[in-house]
Amino acid sequence: MSDIPSLVGPEFGPTDTSGDAQQLVILVHGLGADGFDLIGLAPYFAKVLPNARFVSPNAPEICDMAPPGMQSGYQWFSLQQREEADMLAGARSAEPILNKFIDDQLAKYNLTEDRLALIGFSQGTMMSLFVGTRREKEIAGIVGYSGRLIGKDELAAEITSRPPMVLVNGDQDELVPADQQPIAIERLQAAGVDIDGHIRPGLGHSIDAEGIQIACDFLTKIFK
């Protein structure tokens, strides 16, 4: 029996496991949030993917940034220490957990990797980029909001998969500066990834209507 924890969270879309779901979209939330933080985006994406199943798991750890005695959502790994080595170690620790969830969901809906997209926000983008470039089989694509690339120096040696990607950052983001986007794009392109980037003017650490439309256009393209 596996000692890797199983994740749970809200879902949206076709529920029949015998083939009604034609695509699988996994929404990967950020630090201190939970699956409900992103599942509200599913109806927007479902306009272009009406037969997709959307799942938004809670990350495996209780967020450790909350005040004592208060619970404030979940985290994929701790960000108490934000040196690159610390975040890389955190991503490595969470990688098998997210991979297990991906594998379980693909099996549940009888879908292959080319029918799967990851959509991440903030720390969820970090995890989506990290896991998506290291899976054995290539998924259909990744959308990353308000995130950054973890393990950029290790990427060239570790990359095993090159799904197309689109990154969206706000130029007023106070938590993940927009200047992280060109760094990520440069490293991913150098590793052979087809990637596009968008900097949204006036946007902070959030997702706006244009960002949703960018993702809809991307999802339409990769699942055409």
C-alpha positions as CSV (number, residue, x, y, z in Angstrom):
1,M,0.0,0.0,0.0
2,S,1.4,3.4,-1.0
3,D,2.4,5.8,1.8
4,I,1.9,8.7,-0.6
5,P,-1.1,10.7,0.6
6,S,-4.2,10.9,-1.6
7,L,-5.6,14.4,-2.2
8,V,-9.3,15.4,-2.3
9,G,-11.0,18.6,-3.5
10,P,-14.0,20.0,-5.4
11,E,-14.8,18.9,-8.9
12,F,-16.8,20.2,-11.9
13,G,-18.1,18.8,-15.1
14,P,-19.0,15.3,-16.4
15,T,-18.8,12.7,-13.5
16,D,-19.3,9.5,-15.4
17,T,-16.1,7.5,-15.4
18,S,-16.9,5.4,-18.4
19,G,-16.0,8.0,-21.0
20,D,-18.1,11.1,-20.7
21,A,-15.1,13.2,-19.7
22,Q,-13.0,13.9,-22.9
23,Q,-10.4,16.0,-21.2
24,L,-9.1,16.4,-17.6
25,V,-8.1,19.7,-16.2
26,I,-6.4,19.8,-12.8
27,L,-6.4,23.1,-11.0
28,V,-3.4,23.6,-8.7
29,H,-4.0,26.2,-6.0
30,G,-1.6,28.5,-4.3
31,L,-0.2,28.9,-0.8
32,G,-2.8,29.3,2.0
33,A,-5.8,28.5,-0.3
34,D,-7.7,25.3,-1.1
35,G,-9.3,23.6,-4.0
36,F,-12.4,25.9,-3.8
37,D,-10.1,28.8,-4.6
38,L,-9.8,27.8,-8.3
39,I,-12.8,25.6,-9.0
40,G,-14.8,28.7,-9.6
41,L,-12.8,29.2,-12.8
42,A,-14.0,25.9,-14.2
43,P,-17.3,27.2,-15.7
44,Y,-15.3,29.8,-17.7
45,F,-13.0,27.1,-19.1
46,A,-15.9,24.8,-19.6
47,K,-17.2,27.2,-22.3
48,V,-14.4,26.0,-24.5
49,L,-14.1,22.5,-23.0
50,P,-17.7,21.5,-22.3
51,N,-16.8,17.8,-22.0
52,A,-13.8,18.3,-19.6
53,R,-13.7,17.2,-16.0
54,F,-12.2,19.8,-13.7
55,V,-10.7,18.8,-10.4
56,S,-9.1,21.1,-7.8
57,P,-7.3,19.2,-5.0
58,N,-6.4,20.6,-1.6
59,A,-2.6,20.6,-1.3
60,P,-1.2,18.0,1.2
61,E,-0.1,20.2,4.1
62,I,-1.8,22.7,6.4
63,C,-0.4,26.1,5.6
64,D,2.2,27.1,8.2
65,M,2.0,30.8,7.5
66,A,-1.2,31.3,9.5
67,P,-1.2,32.9,12.9
68,P,-1.0,30.5,15.9
69,G,-4.3,28.8,16.6
70,M,-5.7,29.6,13.1
71,Q,-5.9,27.4,10.1
72,S,-5.4,29.2,6.8
73,G,-5.8,26.7,3.9
74,Y,-3.1,24.4,2.5
75,Q,0.3,24.4,1.0
76,W,2.3,22.2,-1.4
77,F,5.4,22.9,0.7
78,S,6.5,25.5,3.2
79,L,7.6,28.9,2.1
80,Q,8.9,30.0,5.4
81,Q,12.3,29.8,3.8
82,R,12.4,31.2,0.3
83,E,15.9,30.5,-0.8
84,E,16.0,28.7,-4.1
85,A,17.4,25.5,-2.5
86,D,14.6,25.5,0.1
87,M,11.9,25.9,-2.6
88,L,13.5,23.2,-4.7
89,A,13.5,20.8,-1.8
90,G,9.9,21.6,-1.2
91,A,8.9,21.0,-4.8
92,R,10.7,17.7,-4.8
93,S,8.9,16.6,-1.6
94,A,5.5,17.4,-3.1
95,E,6.2,16.1,-6.6
96,P,5.2,12.4,-5.9
97,I,2.0,13.5,-4.2
98,L,0.8,15.6,-7.1
99,N,2.0,12.9,-9.6
100,K,0.0,10.3,-7.7
101,F,-3.1,12.5,-7.9
102,I,-2.6,13.0,-11.6
103,D,-2.2,9.3,-12.2
104,D,-5.2,8.4,-10.1
105,Q,-7.4,10.9,-11.9
106,L,-6.3,9.8,-15.4
107,A,-7.1,6.2,-14.4
108,K,-10.4,7.2,-12.9
109,Y,-11.6,8.9,-16.1
110,N,-9.8,6.4,-18.4
111,L,-7.8,9.2,-20.1
112,T,-4.3,9.5,-21.4
113,E,-1.7,12.2,-20.7
114,D,-2.5,14.0,-24.0
115,R,-6.0,14.7,-22.6
116,L,-4.6,16.4,-19.5
117,A,-3.9,20.1,-18.8
118,L,-2.6,21.6,-15.5
119,I,-3.7,25.1,-14.5
120,G,-1.7,26.5,-11.6
121,F,-1.8,29.7,-9.5
122,S,1.2,31.0,-7.6
123,Q,2.7,28.0,-5.7
124,G,0.4,25.9,-7.8
125,T,2.2,27.2,-10.9
126,M,5.5,26.3,-9.4
127,M,4.3,22.8,-8.8
128,S,2.7,22.5,-12.3
129,L,5.9,23.6,-14.1
130,F,8.0,21.3,-11.9
131,V,5.9,18.2,-12.2
132,G,4.9,18.8,-15.8
133,T,8.5,18.9,-17.1
134,R,9.5,15.7,-15.2
135,R,6.7,13.3,-16.0
136,E,7.5,10.3,-18.1
137,K,4.7,11.0,-20.6
138,E,3.9,14.5,-22.0
139,I,0.7,16.1,-20.9
140,A,-1.3,18.4,-23.2
141,G,-0.3,21.7,-21.7
142,I,0.2,23.9,-18.7
143,V,-1.3,27.3,-17.8
144,G,0.6,29.2,-15.1
145,Y,-0.7,32.2,-13.3
146,S,1.3,34.5,-11.0
147,G,4.1,31.9,-10.7
148,R,7.8,31.3,-11.2
149,L,10.1,28.5,-12.2
150,I,11.5,26.4,-9.4
151,G,14.7,24.4,-10.1
152,K,15.7,26.4,-13.2
153,D,19.4,25.5,-12.8
154,E,18.4,21.8,-12.6
155,L,15.9,21.9,-15.5
156,A,18.2,21.1,-18.4
157,A,19.5,17.9,-16.7
158,E,16.2,16.8,-15.3
159,I,13.6,17.6,-18.0
160,T,11.9,14.5,-19.4
161,S,8.7,16.1,-20.9
162,R,8.0,19.3,-22.8
163,P,4.3,20.2,-22.8
164,P,3.4,23.5,-24.4
165,M,2.8,26.3,-21.8
166,V,1.5,29.8,-21.3
167,L,2.4,32.0,-18.4
168,V,0.4,35.0,-17.2
169,N,1.8,37.5,-14.6
170,G,0.7,40.9,-13.4
171,D,3.1,43.8,-13.5
172,Q,1.9,44.9,-10.1
173,D,2.3,41.5,-8.4
174,E,3.7,42.2,-4.9
175,L,4.3,38.5,-4.1
176,V,5.8,37.0,-7.3
177,P,7.4,39.8,-9.3
178,A,6.6,39.8,-13.1
179,D,10.3,39.8,-13.8
180,Q,10.3,36.1,-12.9
181,Q,8.4,35.4,-16.1
182,P,11.1,36.2,-18.6
183,I,13.6,34.1,-16.5
184,A,11.2,31.1,-16.7
185,I,10.6,31.5,-20.4
186,E,14.3,31.8,-21.2
187,R,15.1,28.6,-19.3
188,L,12.1,26.6,-20.6
189,Q,12.7,27.7,-24.2
190,A,16.3,26.7,-23.8
191,A,15.2,23.3,-22.7
192,G,13.0,22.9,-25.8
193,V,9.6,23.9,-24.4
194,D,7.1,25.8,-26.6
195,I,6.0,28.6,-24.2
196,D,4.3,31.9,-24.4
197,G,4.1,34.7,-21.8
198,H,1.8,37.6,-21.0
199,I,2.4,40.4,-18.6
200,R,-0.9,42.0,-17.5
201,P,-0.7,45.8,-16.8
202,G,-2.1,46.9,-13.5
203,L,-2.7,43.4,-12.2
204,G,-1.5,42.2,-8.8
205,H,-1.3,38.7,-7.5
206,S,-4.5,37.6,-9.1
207,I,-6.2,36.4,-12.3
208,D,-8.2,38.9,-14.5
209,A,-10.7,38.4,-17.3
210,E,-8.0,38.7,-19.9
211,G,-6.0,36.0,-18.2
212,I,-9.0,33.7,-18.3
213,Q,-9.4,34.4,-22.0
214,I,-5.7,33.7,-22.6
215,A,-6.1,30.3,-20.9
216,C,-9.3,29.6,-22.9
217,D,-7.5,30.3,-26.2
218,F,-4.6,28.0,-25.1
219,L,-6.9,25.2,-24.0
220,T,-8.8,25.4,-27.3
221,K,-5.5,25.2,-29.2
222,I,-4.0,22.2,-27.3
223,F,-7.2,20.2,-27.4
224,K,-8.2,21.0,-30.9
